[in-house]
Structure formats: structure tokens, C-alpha cells
Amino acid sequence: MDTGTLLAAFAVGVLGGVHCLGMCGGIVGAISVSHAGSASATWPRLLAYNLGRMSSYVIAGALAGLLGGALLGALPQGQRLLELLAAVFLVLLGLYLGGWWPILARLERVGGRVWRRIEPLGRHFIPVRHAGQAFVVGGVWGWLPCGLVYSVLVWTLAAGSAADGALLMAAFALGTLPNLMLMGLFAARLARFVRNDLIRQGAGGLLIAYGVWRIFSILT
């Protein structure tokens, strides 16, 4: 797993933050106002929630990388095909974030069937009173149906191993961290920010450009 790929995954997490705030903003806000106090009291719960969420991403990445390793051995030119599929998903993600073509919403609806069975597990720990509960809630919410996460998981298929898949998802997860940490403290301001069409379209356009560049690099 080269450094450039990890930095790209991190950048996708940062750019996808406009979607993260929409998907996880509600639960992050709930954690922030539970027993609301000073920022010093809120930060540990927010950090624990995000560490739990990121742990779920890393586990999912390891599983996807393991599956990808099996596919690489079974498919002719498997590495190239999986990398091409991942690049196409990045373009679709950009179209989704920009509001131009919400095709990935269909994937989220499919994942919603599983989520309805998982989500009640996290509700047992709400309201969140301490960091331990926040970590568990984050671990559960990490499996929330999300087109952004699904797109990066397709990318991890091309990683070829559980270790590299986990590493790629960890880099992506770190990219999502600043947005959701700040969301807990500045919810109202960030909500207005991500609702701005220019912000969403700018992030979507950059992801499309990166995906197209990857497709061109793979095919030439």
C-alpha cells in the first residue's frame, strides 16, 4: 500500500465530509448535547464515538480486502478490473455528493434493510453518559448505510489483503474525523456550510476529477 494511495483515501474522507455531516450529524449532535457541559466534557465523548465508528470502518476494510484477495486470484487481470471498478465508484460518489445523480442512494436503501436490525443495538446506550457508551454507539453507527463508505470499500477490494484493506479504510476514516469532531461543537454553523450547493458541488467535482484521472491512468 503506497503512500499516495493512502493520502488519496484520506482526501476522499475529507471531501466526503459534506455527506458525513448529513448522515451522522444527528447522532453526533445527540452525543454533544447529552449532559451538555463544557467543551472539555464534550470532546472525550465525541472522540470515543469517532474511534468506535472508525474501528468499524477498519474491520469492514479488512473483510473487503480479504474478499478482494480471493477475487484477484480468481479473475483474469483482477487487479486492473477491481481498480477500474473502484475508480468508477469514485465518479459515482462525486455525482452523488454534488446532487447530480443520486444513484448511490439505492445502495444505501439496500443496506438499510440490514441497518434496521443493527441500529437498535446502539439505542440501548443513548443518551450517552460517558466515553465508553459513546465508543459502542460509534461502533454500531459505523455500519450505517452510506454511499461514501460503500464506495471506498469497493476501493479496498483492490487492496488485495486484509491488512492493506484495513489500512486503506483507516486512512479514509481519519479523513472523516475532523468534520465530525467539529460537528459536535459547531453543529449549527457546519449544517449551514454543508447545505451550501457550491460546497457540495465543489467536493463532488473534485471526486469526479480524481475518479476520471484514475480511470484514465488504469486504461492507458
N, C-alpha and C positions, 0 to 999 in steps of 0.2 A: 504494500500500500504506500504509494509515493506521497510526498508532502503536498504536491499540487492538488491531488485528488481530495485530500483531507481539507485543504483550505477552500476548495470549491464547495465541498459539503457544508462547511461552516458558513460560507457565504449564502448558500441556499437557505440555511436556517435563519440567518439574519433577514434576508429578503422576504422569506415566508412569514416573518413576524406579524405582518398585517393580517394574515389568516389565523395565526396562533391566538392573537388577541380576541378575535371573534369566536374561536372555538372554545378556548379555555378561560376567557375573560370572566365569565360568570363565576366559576368555582374559585378563581384567584381572588376575585372581589369578595366572595363569601369568606375566604380564609383571612383576608385582610381586616374585615370588619368584625370577625368573631372575637369577642372580648377585646374590642379595639382599645389600643393604648398608644404608646409612643412608637416611633419607628424602630427603636431598639427591641421592642417586644414583637413587632410585626415581622421583621426581617428573618428571624430564625424559622418561623412557620413557613414563610414564602420559600426560603432556601430548601427546607426539608421537602416541601411539596414538589419543587422542581427537581430535586435529586431523585425522588421517587419516580416522577414522570420520566426523567432521563434514563433511569435504570430499566424501565420497561422498554424504552426505545432500544437500548443496548441489547437486551435479551432478544427482542424481535429481530434486530440486525444479525445477531449470531445465528438465529434459526434460518433467516433468509440466506445468509452466507453459506450455511451448511447445505441448504437446498440447492443453491447456485453451484456449489462444488460438484454435486451429483449431476446437475444438468450439463455442466461443462464437459464432463466425461461422456455423456450420452448423446450430445448434439454435435454434428459436424460444424466446425467453426463456432462453437458455443460461446466463446469469449466475445467474439465480434457481435454475434446476434444479441447477446444479453446487454452489451454496452450500447448497442443501437436502440434496443427497446427502452433502456433507461433514459437515453437522450430524448426519445420521442415523448416519454412521460414528463420530462422536464419542460418541453414545449407545451404540452397539455396543461401542466401546472401553471405556467405563465399565463396561458389563455384563461384559466380558471380564476387566478388571482386578479387579473385585470378586468374580469367581468365580461370577457368577450365570448367565451364558450364554456359554460359550467358543466362540462362532461364528467369531470371527476366527482361531481356531486352524486352521480349514480353509484360510484364505488362506495361513497360514504353511506348511501342508503342501504347497500348490501351489507356493509359492516355493521349497520345499525341493528340488524337482527341479532347479531351476537352481543352487541353492546347492551341491549335490553336485559340480557342475562347477567352481565358483569357489573353494570352500574349500581345495582342495589347493594353490592358488597361495600362500596365506598361510602354509601349514605349512612352506614352504621357508625361512621366516625365523624359525622357532621352534626352539630357545629364542632369545628376543630379547636381544641383547647390547648394543645401543645404540639411540639415539633414531631413527636412520634406519630401522632394521628395524621398530621399533615403529610408525612412521608408515605403512609399507607394509602391515603387518598390520592396522592400523586401517582403512586404505583398502579392504582386502578385506572385513574384518568388517562394514563399513558396509552391505554388501549382504546381510547375514544376514536370512533371512525373519523379519519382525517385524510383528505386527498393529498395534503402536503406530505404527511408521514408515509402514505402508501407509495407516493412517487419515489421517495428516497429509498424505501425498502426494495423497490424494483431495481434501483441502482445497486443495492448491496448484493443482489443476486450475482452480479458480475464480479464481485469481490473474490468469490471462489473458495472461501473458507469461513468457518465460524468466527475465527479471531479477527480477520480483516473486515467481515461484515459488522461485527460489534464495534470495531474501531471507526468505521465509516459513519455508523449511526451515532457514535459518541461525539464525533466532530460536528455532525448536524445538530445534535441536541445542544451542544454548547452554543451554537449559533442562535438557537431559540431562547436561550437563557436570559439575555439582557432585556428583551422585550417583556417577558412575563414577570421578571423581577420588578421592573419599573411599573408594570401594570398594577401591581399590588399597592403601590404608593401614589401613583398619579393616574388612577383609573379614568377619571372624567376627561382629563386633558388628552390622554392617549386614545380614548374612544373617539374623540373628535378628529384626532390625527388620522387614524386608520380608516375612518369613514370618508376621508377626502379621496375623490376619484383619481386625482392626479398622483397621489401617493401609491394607491393600489395599482394603477396602470403603469406607473414607473417601475415598481417592483416586478410586475408581470412582464413588462417589456424586457427587462434585464434577464429574467429567467428564460424567456423565449430566445433571446440572442445567444445566451450560453448554450441552450439546448441545440439550436441550429448549428452553432460552431462545432459542438461535439459530433453531431451527425455528419457534418462535412469532413471533420478530421477522421472519423471512422471509415467513411466511404472512399476517401482518397488516399 
